[in-house]
Amino acid sequence: MFCEQRMNVKMVTIQRAKVEEVQEIKQVLSETWMDAYGSFLAQDTIRKVTTVRHGPERLASQIQKPNVYFGVAKDKEKTILGLVTARKQDDDTVVMDRLYVSPQYQRRGIGRMLLEESIIAFPGITRLILEVEEQNKVGLSFYQKQGFSETSRKEVRVEGDILMVIEMEKEFS
């Protein structure tokens, strides 16, 4: 799947990630994690997550999984501006594991494009679910604007920090 939209003067494309892009993807994840979670997570926690959970081997493995859509948003210079990973849970449901846009490119429609492309990647689904941290006000607001509604809350331990996570879903006809 492929989608395009103007971002000021630059053209943005969404396409499947390639293993060769892992280092650039990891850099985008590090930047966005610091921006999204730096005000409420310990710096050591962010470092551990972006080192281990976003390690090159893990990212490469996710890119290669057939049941995972790992999409990247790129500008006309082929710089990665954002990314999304989603996986099919069952015939009707897709779980979005992450959606991040580099801070300097947020609020330009890239997140919406990534979200839409992750839905298109799984024809016939009727539900998309995701989790967002309660303190991630930007992310929470984005998902609410996209029509997601809260279904539950739970506490999650991330390294030494405890977070309140909101599960959200959106149904399609």
N, C-alpha and C positions, 0 to 999 in steps of 0.2 A: 504494500500500500504506500501511497505517496500523496502528500498534500502540500500546498504552497500558499503563502500569504505574504503580502508586503509588510515589512517592518521598517518604517521610514523609507530609506533608499535601498536597504538590503533585502534580498530575497531569503526567506526561511523555508527550508525543506525538512520534512520529517521522514526518516528512513530507519531501517533496521540497523542496529549497532553492529560493528565489526570487531573481531578480537583485536585487530591492530589498533583500535581506538581506546583500548582499556586505560592507558595512562592518562589520556585527556579526559575520559569519563571520570576517573578517580579524582582528578584535579577539580572538576566541576562539583563532584560530590563533597569534597573537602571544603570548597568555598561556600556552597549552599548550606552545609551543616553548620558551619561557623555562623553564618548569617541567621539561619532559622532557629538554632538552638543555643547560640552563644550567650544569650541573656539569662537562661535558666538551667543549663547543663554545665557541669564542671568541665574546664578545658581538657583535663586528663581523660574524661569520658569521651569527649568529641574526638580526641586524638586516637584513642583506642578503637572507637567505632570506625573511623575513617581509615585506620591502618588495617584492622582485622576484618571487619564485616564488609569493607569495601576494598579488600585486597585484590590485586590483579588476578590471581587464580580464581577467586570466587566470581568476580565480574565476568571473566572469560567463560567460566562454566555456565553462568546464567545466559550469556549471549548465545551459547551453542545449544541450549535446551529447546527442543521442538515445541514444547507446550508453553513457552515463555515468549511474550512479545517484549523485546528490549529495543525501544525506539530512542533515537536521538534527533534533536532539532539542530540544524546547522544553518549558518549564514552563507552568503555566496562565496566566501573565502574558505568554506568547509570547516569553520571553527564551530565546535559544539557549544551550544547556548543552553541546552537543557536536555533532560532525559526522562524516560518513563519505563517502568517494568510492570508487566501484568501477566498473570497466569490463569489458565482455565482451571477452575475448581471442580466443576461438573458441567453437564450439558447446558445449563442455564446461567451459570454464575462465573464471573471473572473477578479475581482479587487483584487490585492494584497495590503492589508492594512499595513503589516509590514513584514520585513525580517531583522533579526539582528543576528550577530554572535559575541560571546564574543571576545573582542579585541585580546586576546592572541591566539585565534584559527582562526583568519582571514587569508586569502590567502592560505588556504589548501584545497579548493574545497567544503567546507561545505555549503557556501552560494549557490553555483550552485546546490548542491544536494537538498537543501531545495526548491529552485526555481523549479527544475524539478519535485519534488514530489508534489508541489502545482498544477502543470499543470496536472500531472497524476491523481490527485484526482478528476478532473472534465472531464471525457471523452467527446470528441466531441466538446470541445471549439475551437474557431478559433482565439481568441484574448485575450491577458492578458494586463491589464492596471494597472498603479501604479503612485504614486507621490513621488518625491524625492526633498529635499530642494536643491536649487542652490548651497549653500555654503557647502553642504555635498559632497565634491569632491571624497571621497572614494566610497560612494554609487553611485554617478552619473557615475563614471568610470566603476564600476562593471556592472551596467545595460547596459551601452553602449557596453561593451565587450560581454554581453549576447545577443546582437542583438536588444535591445530596441532602439526606436527612439523617439525624442521629438515631441509631438503633440500640446502642448500649455503651457502657463505660467500664473500664477496668484499670487496675493499677498494674504497671509493668516496670520491672527492674531493668535498667540499662546501665551495665557495669555497676557502679555504686549508687546511682541515682534512681529514685522512684518517680515515675511519671504517671499522670492520669491520661489514659488513651481513650479517645472517642471512636467507636466504630460507626461508620456512616455507610449508607447505601443509596443507590439510585436504580429505579426500575425502568425498563423500556417495554414498549408494547410490541 
